[in-house]
Amino acid sequence: MHVRKKKWTRDDTELTLLAAPTSLWYLIFCYLPMFGVVLPFLSFKIVPGAGFFGSILRSEFVGLKNFAYLFRGGQIWILLRNTIGYNIVFIILGIVVPVTLAIIISMLRNQRGAKAYQTMMFFPHFLSWVVVSYFVYAFLNAQNGIVVSMQKAAGVATSNFYREPNFWIFAFPLLNLWKGVGNGMVVYLAAITGIDGSLYEAAVIDGATKPQQVRYITLPSLKPMMIMMFILSVGRIFYSDFGLFYQVTQGIPRSIYNVSATIDTFVYQSLRSSMPYGMIAAPTFIQSVACCVTILLANALIRRIDPDNALI
């Protein structure tokens, strides 16, 4: 049987050129660095003139020695507790609050007001954590911060917020929510816009109230999007936003280290020290493997509960 070969068309060329920059970006920044996955198992040292790959080949294999260092000191448990604990709170708030706000804004009859609220909530998403850290410092610095000045004017004892661990336990979720709620809300608002309006019209004819319309139409329609966002968030549960934890706290002072140090900040601080590269690469290897396992487990759980909305 003769198989007819498909000809390369102009559309194929245009689509290839369109995909080329993204493919090149992934190749350079995602796939080439994967050769470094062996670093946690080596006593890696840079050999002059050998280059990166030559240095890897000439480095001594030490097995799990670099991982033993992390677990022996007990510091890894603090890093894991903070990284996972904060991310669980971020995931819950990052779904509940944006969905709620998206539903409320979609019900507003004043479209100008809805656009204004949407813009104001979305604006912080475009600010870098470096800029946010200066805003926070203007409010919280112990010398002439706005909050400290208000405390002085009220005649109460001033606080040094950069040395109070209990304050940051609540500050991190609030700051993360403030900066990211607008982006999440826009995603869910777009999903609400795509819901068939005839469903609401039929519900109104049947006498359904607004809460009933939300419960039986809006939320079920948003479920696939919520599941997808949940799986993607769970896939990065072992990663943290470096800017939030390091920049906003002004470099993680020692007094709040136990409530603000995460795996990513530990790696950065280790790179600035004289710690061997293999020991620095060990926690990042744990991150990658743990996130891969976590996202597969989350998808498997979703597939058992609701097979139609699983990603794979």
Protein Blocks (a to p, Z undefined) as FASTA:
>chain_A
ZZddddddfklmmmmmmmmmmmmmmmmmmmmmmmmmmmmmpccdddehkajmlmmmmpcc
ehjmmmmmmmmnommmmmmmmmmmmmmmmmmmmmmmmmmmmmmmmmpmblmlmmmmmmmm
mmmmmpcfklmmmmmmmmmpmklgmklmmmmmnopacddfklcmklmmmmmmmmmmmmmm
mmmmmmmmmmmmmpcfklmmmmmmnopafklmmmmmmmmmmmmmmmmmmmmmmmmmmbcc
fklmmmmnnopaaklmmmmpcfklmmmmmmmmmcdfklmmmmmmmmmmmmmmmmmmmmmm
mmmmmmmlpfZZ
